[in-house]
Amino acid sequence: MDLVIKTMEGLEEVLAKELENLQLLNIKVLKRAVSCEGSWAQLYKCNYQLRTALRVLLPIMETQLETQDDLYDAVYSINWKDFVPPKKSIAINGTISGELFKHSQYPVFRAKDAIVDNLRDAYGDRTRVDTRRPDILIDLYISDNRMKLSLDSSGRSLHLRNYKYRQYKAPLNEVLASGIIQLAEWDGQKRFHDPMSGSGTFITEALMIAANIPAGMFNPSFSFENWHEFHPDIWKVVKESADAAIVHPECELLASDIHPLAVRDTKKNLQKFPFREKVHVFSRDFFTLPGQEETVLFMNPPYNRRIELDDINLFYKKLGDQLKMSWSGSEAWIISGNAEAMKNLGLRPSRRIALNHGGMDAKLYKFEMYEGSKKAKYQV
Ligand SMILES: C[S@@+](CC[C@H](N)C(=O)[O-])C[C@H]1O[C@@H](n2cnc3c(N)ncnc32)[C@H](O)[C@@H]1O
């Protein structure tokens, strides 16, 4: 089966690596997506285990449209009974661009009409459309005159891992946090510390990586469970074998934040996890935190968009000073959407990676704080 797996900008290569580990075939990196070939078991694994996937799509049609009416005819021509069992509700997720359709909602409505008409002719009654909690989600993509239609096997976006009970200020997206940890090639061995943890997305994703906890462990359901062709026996095996591969984390895991409410939220969000007692969560101002060697710091400091600071330049200068003074022998990965403020750090990054954070351009910076090579490293 051909599969297309959607992800966030900048995480395509990480996703491709995850797919390689799950032994998917013919892996191709696309823009904000990766395509591959796999079996039913692998489709289920992708939903349950991938950390940087947003949605797992099963393409069912790709065609050229000459006129607007071609859309209805093409969608109606599919035997929808093969995909949608009786009494199941549907919804369509549309991504529309190009000249053929002036209003992006129109093709979504026409596609919905075609599916509902097709199913009425097959089953004799009207299929319910439920845009909030559909049983079957269909993905419609039109770019210029090219239409791609897929079944969305995930339903809800896979970044919703169902552990975030509380959201302190400006939380990271779970897929982005996991992608950053994987871009840093942190593999659960070295000491991990997020000293500005907010609601704890980094530390939770780190625990999941260190303990090999499936990303979808707390996801209550996936759309593929409602498909006409669903193999519950295969799904059960996929889930049980992934759960059986959970291991005791080897490394130290730390999360701290200046604000006690953030600490409370991080603890709350960890509450369902196995090995949560391995994570040390505490309240502390980063500027008074004693540094450690051999630590990988992951930080998402405020950058003056969703959290205002009195003096952003001074804050980033102090951040850089603290890293230089106290954290030699460690490395820091910082995601920030404020390139100007980052200049105040006074540290030269050894890597810069473009990412998207909450719809805004952001960058991930890597800093290596080597003892003895301060001069070279700390010039900007
Ligand atoms: C953008 S939020 C982090 C969000 C977090 N990555 C998440 O996913 O929820 C920035 C955090 O930095 C914390 N912070 C600000 N100044 C700090 C300081 N001096 N020391 C420690 N934490 C600080 C804030 O309390 C806030 O929780």
The ligand as an SDF file (V2000), in Angstrom:
LIG
                    3D

 27 29  0  0  0  0  0  0  0  0999 V2000
    7.7520   29.3530   26.0200 C   0  0  0  0  0  0  0  0  0  0  0  0
    7.5550   28.7900   27.6390 S   0  0  0  0  0  0  0  0  0  0  0  0
    8.1050   27.1150   27.5330 C   0  0  0  0  0  0  0  0  0  0  0  0
    7.0190   26.2240   27.0250 C   0  0  0  0  0  0  0  0  0  0  0  0
    7.3820   24.7620   27.0900 C   0  0  0  0  0  0  0  0  0  0  0  0
    8.4480   24.4270   26.1590 N   0  0  0  0  0  0  0  0  0  0  0  0
    6.1550   23.8830   26.8600 C   0  0  0  0  0  0  0  0  0  0  0  0
    6.1330   23.1340   25.8810 O   0  0  0  0  0  0  0  0  0  0  0  0
    5.1960   24.0070   27.6030 O   0  0  0  0  0  0  0  0  0  0  0  0
    8.8810   29.5570   28.4640 C   0  0  0  0  0  0  0  0  0  0  0  0
    9.0050   29.1670   29.9150 C   0  0  0  0  0  0  0  0  0  0  0  0
   10.1850   29.7800   30.4350 O   0  0  0  0  0  0  0  0  0  0  0  0
    9.9460   30.0200   31.8080 C   0  0  0  0  0  0  0  0  0  0  0  0
   10.9540   30.9850   32.2790 N   0  0  0  0  0  0  0  0  0  0  0  0
   11.0630   32.3150   31.9980 C   0  0  0  0  0  0  0  0  0  0  0  0
   12.1290   32.8360   32.6280 N   0  0  0  0  0  0  0  0  0  0  0  0
   12.7250   31.8330   33.3190 C   0  0  0  0  0  0  0  0  0  0  0  0
   13.8670   31.7360   34.1410 C   0  0  0  0  0  0  0  0  0  0  0  0
   14.6100   32.8140   34.4150 N   0  0  0  0  0  0  0  0  0  0  0  0
   14.1900   30.5440   34.6700 N   0  0  0  0  0  0  0  0  0  0  0  0
   13.4400   29.4470   34.4280 C   0  0  0  0  0  0  0  0  0  0  0  0
   12.3190   29.4740   33.6580 N   0  0  0  0  0  0  0  0  0  0  0  0
   11.9660   30.6460   33.1030 C   0  0  0  0  0  0  0  0  0  0  0  0
    8.5190   30.5310   31.8330 C   0  0  0  0  0  0  0  0  0  0  0  0
    7.9690   30.4140   33.1610 O   0  0  0  0  0  0  0  0  0  0  0  0
    7.8500   29.6330   30.7860 C   0  0  0  0  0  0  0  0  0  0  0  0
    7.2540   28.5250   31.4000 O   0  0  0  0  0  0  0  0  0  0  0  0
  1  2  1  0
  2  3  1  0
  2 10  1  0
  3  4  1  0
  4  5  1  0
  5  6  1  0
  5  7  1  0
  7  8  2  0
  7  9  1  0
 10 11  1  0
 11 12  1  0
 11 26  1  0
 12 13  1  0
 13 14  1  0
 13 24  1  0
 14 15  1  0
 14 23  1  0
 15 16  2  0
 16 17  1  0
 17 18  1  0
 17 23  2  0
 18 19  1  0
 18 20  2  0
 20 21  1  0
 21 22  2  0
 22 23  1  0
 24 25  1  0
 24 26  1  0
 26 27  1  0
M  CHG  2   2   1   9  -1
M  END
$$$$
